[in-house]
């Protein structure tokens, strides 16, 4: 009788987790589902920030190797199509490069949601709130003065 109760609890837990996974994990970020793109940042050895929205136009080289490593970690991963209306601008961007190959990312400007647009593909990368704070700390360090950064 005790084994039957345990089995019922395990089955119910599996059903609940399966339901949560099915409804709350965006299918497009799962490998093998069309629409997802793996963003490779491993090649990058240099990074640049650009902010033409600020009072002084910023074109800065990110010099701290730890900042470059953090950007590579935050910006690499899966990117998907995002049908929601969002505000991105190439004039506020981060570029990772090795001199031959590069990839440009634009942080969302209006809502402050942890979403980055990969300019090269037009797809979006959703990041955690903690990663978003690190990203904006790095961007602010190199002169970006986007109002959302100050939140």
N, C-alpha and C positions, 0 to 999 in steps of 0.2 A: 504494500500500500504506500509506503514512504517513497519507494522508487517511482511509482506512478505519479505521485505529487511532484517529485523533482523533475520528471520527464515533462510533465505538463507545464511547469514553470519555465523550463528551458525552451520548449517549443513556443510558448507565448512570448518570451523574451526575444527569440529569433524572429518571430513575426513582427514584433514591434520595431526592432532594429531594421529589419528589411523594409518596412513601411517608411520609416524615417529616411533611410538611405534613398529609397526610390523617389520620394517627394522633395527632399531637401538638398540632395547633391546634384548640381547641374550636370546633366549627362554629357554635355559637350566637353567637359574637362577630363573625362575618363578616356584613357588611351584606347584607340580602336574605334571610337565613335567619330564620325565625320564632323568636320567643323573645328576640331581642336588642333592647335599648332603648338609644337614644342619650341620654346624660345631658348636658344643657346646663347649664353653670355660668356662661356668659358674661354673664348678666344681673346677677350678684351684685355688689354694691358694699359689703356688710357681711357679717361673719361672727361667729357666737357659738359658744361651747363650753359644754357642760353636762356635769358629772360629779357625780352624786349618790351614787356608790359611794365616793368619798373621805371621809376623816374630816370635812373641812369641805366642805359642798356647794358646788360651783363653778358659777357662772353668770357667764361672762366675755365681754366684747366683745373681739374680736380687732382691735387698733388699728393694727398694722403693715401697711401696704399691700402690702409684699413677702410677708408671711405669707398675706394674702388671695389674692394672685395665685398663690402656690404651691399653696394649697388648691384653687383653681379648676382649676389645671392637673392636679393629682393626681386630684381627684374627678370631673372631666369625662371622658367617654369612653363606652365600651360597657359595659352591664350585662346580666347574664344570670341565668337561674334557676340556683340552685346547690342540688342535692339533698342535699349532705352536711350532717350535723348540725353546726351552728356555734352559738357563743354571742354574741348581740348583745343590746343593751339600749338602749332609747330614753333611759334615764337617763344614758347615756354617749354623747354625740353632738356633731356639728358641724352647724350650720345656716348655709347661705348664703342671703342674701336681698338684695332691693333695696327692701324696704318693702312691696311689693305681692305679689311672688312669692317663694317660698322652697322650698328643698329640704334635707332632713335626712339626714345620713349617720351610720351607727353603725360604728365599727371593731370587728373581732372581738376578743373579750376573752380567750379562753382560750389558744388555741394560738399566738397571735402571728403567724398567717399573714397575708400581705398581702392581706386581703380586707376590703372595706367593704360594708356593706348599705345600700342606698338605702331609707330607711324609707318613703318615699312610694310606692314601687313594689313593695317586697319583694324586689327583685332584688339581685344582688351584683356588685360591681366588683372585679376582680382587678387589683392594682397590683404594680409591681416592688418588690424588697427595698429598693432605694435610695429609692423614693418612700415606702415604709413608714417608713423611718428619718426622713425629712424630716417626714412627717405626725406621728409621735410626738414629734419634737423640738418642733414647733409646739404640739401639744397640751400637752406638759409645760410649755412656756414660759408658758402661760396657766392653769396650776394643776391640770391633770389629774394624778391620782396613781394610775393604774391599774398594778398590779404588772407587767404585761407591758411597760409602757413602759421599765422599768428594765433590761430584757434587753439 
